[in-house]
Amino acid sequence: MQQAQGQRQAHGNRAPSAGGVPAAPRSPVEGLWVLLVDNEGQLGLADSDGRVPMMARAGDDQTYLLGFKNVVKARQFLSAADVGGAEPRMVVRGNRDDILRIAQSAGAVGVLVDYDPSTQAYGAAAEL
């Protein structure tokens, strides 16, 4: 029992993967919250609910997916930006591929994390 506990602690409270093979790297958007908005005529780009993740164009004239570390920050953005009808949704394994497909089809090159519209600053950025 002590040996099993030590293994869990050594692996950050998660079981080692089968056969000692490292787990696949996570997507930079997995675990973030995105804001879903109504699809505005971009046929073929929407999820099953007809909604697309909110994106922004940055000063470098590139398109970025907006992602937030938690739902509180996502709702703060919605209040500050006065976006009606948007719905925060966490990116998980089940919806990750659709969200990435939609964002990449719309030309997004990365994700801006915790974007603040009042200061136009963000906490982090990553490539898609």
Contact map, one row per residue, 1 for C-alpha under 8 A:
11111000000000000000000000000000000000000000000000000000000000000000000000000000000000000000000000000000000000000000000000000000
11111100000000000000000000000000000000000000000000000000000000000000000000000000000000000000000000000000000000000000000000000000
11111110000000000000000000000000000000000000000000000000000000000000000000000000000000000000000000000000000000000000000000000000
11111111000000000000000000000000000000000000000000000000000000000000000000000000000000000000000000000000000000000000000000000000
11111111100000000000000000000000000000000000000000000000000000000000000000000000000000000000000000000000000000000000000000000000
01111111110000000000000000000000000000000000000000000000000000000000000000000000000000000000000000000000000000000000000000000000
00111111111000100000000000000000000000000000000000000000000000000000000000000000000000000000000000000000000000000000000000000000
00011111111111100000000000000000000000000000000000000000000000000000000000000000000000000000000000000000000000000000000000000000
00001111111111000000000000000000000000000000000000000000000000000000000000000000000000000000000000000000000000000000000000000000
00000111111110000000000000000000000000000000000000000000000000000000000000000000000000000000000000000000000000000000000000000000
00000011111111110000000000000000000000000000000000000000000000000000000000000000000000000000000000000000000000000000000000000000
00000001111111000000000000000000000000000000000000000000000000000000000000000000000000000000000000000000000000000000000000000000
00000001111111100000000000000000000000000000000000000000000000000000000000000000000000000000000000000000000000000000000000000000
00000001101111110000000000000000000000000000000000000000000000000000000000000000000000000000000000000000000000000000000000000000
00000011001011111000000000000000000000000000000000000000000000000000000000000000000000000000000000000000000000000000000000000000
00000000001001111101000000000000000000000000000000000000000000000000000000000000000000000000000000000000000000000000000000000000
00000000000000111111111000000000000000000000000000000000000000000000000000000000000000000000000000000000000000000000000000000000
00000000000000011111100000000000000000000000000000000000000000000000000000000000000000000000000000000000000000000000000000000000
00000000000000001111100000000000000000000000000000000000000000000000000000000000000000000000000000000000000000000000000000000000
00000000000000011111110000000000000000000000000000000000000000000000000000000000000000000000000000000000000000000000000000000000
00000000000000001111111000000000000000000000000000000000000000000000000000000000000000000000000000000000000000000000000000000000
00000000000000001001111100000000000000000000000000000000000000000000000000000000000000000000000000000000000000000000000000000000
00000000000000001000111110000000000000000000000000000000000000000000000000000000000000000000000000000000000000000000000000000000
00000000000000000000011111000000000000000000000000000000000000000000000000000000000000000000000000000000000000000000000000000000
00000000000000000000001111100000000000000000000000000000000000000000000000000000000000000000000000000000000000000000000000000000
00000000000000000000000111110100000000000000000000000000000000000000000000000000000000000000000000000000000000000000000000000000
00000000000000000000000011111100000000000000000000000000000000000000000000000000000000000000000000000000000000000000000000000001
00000000000000000000000001111100000000000000000000000000000000000000000000000000000000000000000000000000000000100000000000000111
00000000000000000000000000111111000000000000000000000000000000000010000000000000000000000010000100000000000000100000000000000001
00000000000000000000000001111111000000000000000000000000000000000000000000000000000000000111100100000000000000000000000000000000
00000000000000000000000000001111100000000000000000000000000000000000100000000000000000000111000000000000000000000000000000000000
00000000000000000000000000001111110000000000000000000000000000000011110000000000000000000110000000000000000000000000000000000000
00000000000000000000000000000011111000000000000000000000000000000011111001000000000000011110000000000000000000000000000000000000
00000000000000000000000000000001111100000000000000001100000000001111000001000000000000011110000000000000000000000000000000000000
00000000000000000000000000000000111110000000000000001100000000000110000001000000000001111000000000000000000000000000000000000000
00000000000000000000000000000000011111000000000000111100000000000000000000000000000001111000000000000000000000000000000000000000
00000000000000000000000000000000001111100000000000111100000000000000000000000000000011100000000000000000000000000000000000000000
00000000000000000000000000000000000111110000000001110000000000000000000000000000000011000000000000000000000000000000000000000000
00000000000000000000000000000000000011111110110001110000000000000000000000000000000000000000000000000000000000000000000000000000
00000000000000000000000000000000000001111100000000000000000000000000000000000000000000000000000000000000000000000000000000000000
00000000000000000000000000000000000000111110000000000000000000000000000000000000000000000000000000000000000000000000000000000000
00000000000000000000000000000000000000111111110000000000000000000000000000000000000000000000000000000000000000000000000000000000
00000000000000000000000000000000000000101111110000000000000000000000000000000000000000000000000000000000000000000000000000000000
00000000000000000000000000000000000000000111110000000000000000000000000000000000000000000000000000000000000000000000000000000000
00000000000000000000000000000000000000100111111000010000000000000000000000000000000000000000000000001100110000000000000000000000
00000000000000000000000000000000000000100111111111110000000000000000000000000000000000000000000000000100000000000000000000000000
00000000000000000000000000000000000000000000111111110000000000000000000000000000000000000000000001100100000000000000000000000000
00000000000000000000000000000000000000000000011111100000000000000000000000000000000000000000000000000000000000000000000000000000
00000000000000000000000000000000000000000000011111100000000000000000000000000000000000000000000000000000000000000000000000000000
00000000000000000000000000000000000001100000011111110000000000000000000000000000000000000000000000000000000000000000000000000000
00000000000000000000000000000000000111100000011111111000000000000000000000000000000000000000000000000000000000000000000000000000
00000000000000000000000000000000000111100000111001111100000000000000000000000000000000000000000000100100000000000000000000000000
00000000000000000000000000000000011110000000000000111110000000001100000000000000000000000000000000100110000000000000000000000000
00000000000000000000000000000000011110000000000000011111000000001100000000000000000000000000000000000000000000000000000000000000
00000000000000000000000000000000000000000000000000001111100000111100000000000000000000000000000000000010000100000000000000000000
00000000000000000000000000000000000000000000000000000111110000111100000000000000000000000000000000000000000000000000000000000000
00000000000000000000000000000000000000000000000000000011111111110000000000000000000000000000000000000000000000000000000000000000
00000000000000000000000000000000000000000000000000000001111111110000000000000000000000000000000000000000000000000000000000000000
00000000000000000000000000000000000000000000000000000000111111000000000000000000000000000000000000000000000000000000000000000000
00000000000000000000000000000000000000000000000000000000111111000000000000000000000000000000000000000000000000000000000000000000
00000000000000000000000000000000000000000000000000000000111111100000000000000000000000000000000000000000000000000000000000000000
00000000000000000000000000000000000000000000000000000000111111110000000000000000000000000000000000000000001110000000000000000000
00000000000000000000000000000000000000000000000000000011110011111000000000000000000000000000000000000000001111000000000000000000
00000000000000000000000000000000000000000000000000000011110001111100000000000000000000000000000000000010000111110000000000000000
00000000000000000000000000000000010000000000000000001111000000111110000000000000000000000000000000000010000111110000000000000000
00000000000000000000000000000000011000000000000000001111000000011111000000000000000000000000000000000000000000111110000000000000
00000000000000000000000000001001111000000000000000000000000000001111100001000000000000000000000000000000000000111110000000000000
00000000000000000000000000000001110000000000000000000000000000000111111011000000000000000000000000000000000000001110000000000000
00000000000000000000000000000011100000000000000000000000000000000011111011000000000000000000000000000000000000001100000000000000
00000000000000000000000000000001100000000000000000000000000000000001111111000000000000000000000000000000000000000000000000000000
00000000000000000000000000000000100000000000000000000000000000000001111111100000000000010000000000000000000000000000000000000000
00000000000000000000000000000000000000000000000000000000000000000000011111110000000000000000000000000000000000000000000000000000
00000000000000000000000000000000000000000000000000000000000000000001111111111000000000000000000000000000000000000100000000000000
00000000000000000000000000000000111000000000000000000000000000000011111111111100000000010000000000000000000000000100000000000000
00000000000000000000000000000000000000000000000000000000000000000000001111111110000000010000000000000000000000000000000000000000
00000000000000000000000000000000000000000000000000000000000000000000000111111111000000000000000000000000000000000000000000000000
00000000000000000000000000000000000000000000000000000000000000000000000011111111100000000000000000000000000000000011100000000000
00000000000000000000000000000000000000000000000000000000000000000000000001111111111101000000000000000000000000000000000000000000
00000000000000000000000000000000000000000000000000000000000000000000000000111111111000000000000000000000000000000000000000000000
00000000000000000000000000000000000000000000000000000000000000000000000000011111110000000000000000000000000000000000110000000000
00000000000000000000000000000000000000000000000000000000000000000000000000001111111000000000000000000000000000000000100000000000
00000000000000000000000000000000000000000000000000000000000000000000000000000111111100000000000000000000000000000000000000000000
00000000000000000000000000000000000000000000000000000000000000000000000000000110111111000000000000000000000000000000000000000000
00000000000000000000000000000000000000000000000000000000000000000000000000000100011111000000000000000000000000000000000000000000
00000000000000000000000000000000000011000000000000000000000000000000000000000000001111100000000000000000000000000000000000000000
00000000000000000000000000000000001111000000000000000000000000000000000000000100001111110000000000000000000000000000000000000000
00000000000000000000000000000000001110000000000000000000000000000000000000000000000011111000000000000000000000000000000000000000
00000000000000000000000000000000111100000000000000000000000000000000001001100000000001111100000000000000000000000000000000000000
00000000000000000000000000000000111100000000000000000000000000000000000000000000000000111110000000000000000000000000000000000000
00000000000000000000000000000111110000000000000000000000000000000000000000000000000000011111000000000000000000000000000000000000
00000000000000000000000000001111110000000000000000000000000000000000000000000000000000001111111100100000000000000000000000000000
00000000000000000000000000000110000000000000000000000000000000000000000000000000000000000111111100000000000000000000000000000000
00000000000000000000000000000100000000000000000000000000000000000000000000000000000000000011111110000000000000000000000000000000
00000000000000000000000000000000000000000000000000000000000000000000000000000000000000000011111110000000000000000000000000000000
00000000000000000000000000000000000000000000000000000000000000000000000000000000000000000011111111100000000000000000000000000000
00000000000000000000000000001100000000000000000000000000000000000000000000000000000000000011111111110000000000000000000000000000
00000000000000000000000000000000000000000000000000000000000000000000000000000000000000000000111111111000000000000000000000000000
00000000000000000000000000000000000000000000001000000000000000000000000000000000000000000000001111111100000000000000000000000000
00000000000000000000000000000000000000000000001000011000000000000000000000000000000000000010001111111110000000000000000000000000
00000000000000000000000000000000000000000000000000000000000000000000000000000000000000000000000111111111000000000000000000000001
00000000000000000000000000000000000000000000100000000000000000000000000000000000000000000000000011111111100000000000000000000000
00000000000000000000000000000000000000000000111000011000000000000000000000000000000000000000000001111111110000000000000000000000
00000000000000000000000000000000000000000000000000001010000000011000000000000000000000000000000000111111111100000000000000000000
00000000000000000000000000000000000000000000000000000000000000000000000000000000000000000000000000011111111110000000000000000001
00000000000000000000000000000000000000000000100000000000000000000000000000000000000000000000000000001111111100000000000000000000
00000000000000000000000000000000000000000000100000000000000000000000000000000000000000000000000000000111111100000000000000000000
00000000000000000000000000000000000000000000000000000000000001100000000000000000000000000000000000000011111110000000000000000000
00000000000000000000000000000000000000000000000000000010000001111000000000000000000000000000000000000011111111100000000000000001
00000000000000000000000000000000000000000000000000000000000001111000000000000000000000000000000000000001001111100000000000000011
00000000000000000000000000000000000000000000000000000000000000111000000000000000000000000000000000000000000111110000000000001111
00000000000000000000000000011000000000000000000000000000000000011110000000000000000000000000000000000000000111111000000000001111
00000000000000000000000000000000000000000000000000000000000000011110000000000000000000000000000000000000000001111110000001111100
00000000000000000000000000000000000000000000000000000000000000000111100000000000000000000000000000000000000000111110000001111000
00000000000000000000000000000000000000000000000000000000000000000111100011000000000000000000000000000000000000011111000001110000
00000000000000000000000000000000000000000000000000000000000000000111000000001000000000000000000000000000000000011111100111100000
00000000000000000000000000000000000000000000000000000000000000000000000000001000000000000000000000000000000000000111111111000000
00000000000000000000000000000000000000000000000000000000000000000000000000001001100000000000000000000000000000000011111110000000
00000000000000000000000000000000000000000000000000000000000000000000000000000001000000000000000000000000000000000001111100000000
00000000000000000000000000000000000000000000000000000000000000000000000000000000000000000000000000000000000000000001111110000000
00000000000000000000000000000000000000000000000000000000000000000000000000000000000000000000000000000000000000000011111111000000
00000000000000000000000000000000000000000000000000000000000000000000000000000000000000000000000000000000000000000011101111100000
00000000000000000000000000000000000000000000000000000000000000000000000000000000000000000000000000000000000000011111000111111000
00000000000000000000000000000000000000000000000000000000000000000000000000000000000000000000000000000000000000011110000011111000
00000000000000000000000000000000000000000000000000000000000000000000000000000000000000000000000000000000000000011100000001111100
00000000000000000000000000000000000000000000000000000000000000000000000000000000000000000000000000000000000001111000000001111110
00000000000000000000000000010000000000000000000000000000000000000000000000000000000000000000000000000000000001110000000000011111
00000000000000000000000000010000000000000000000000000000000000000000000000000000000000000000000000000000000011100000000000001111
00000000000000000000000000111000000000000000000000000000000000000000000000000000000000000000000000010001000111100000000000000111
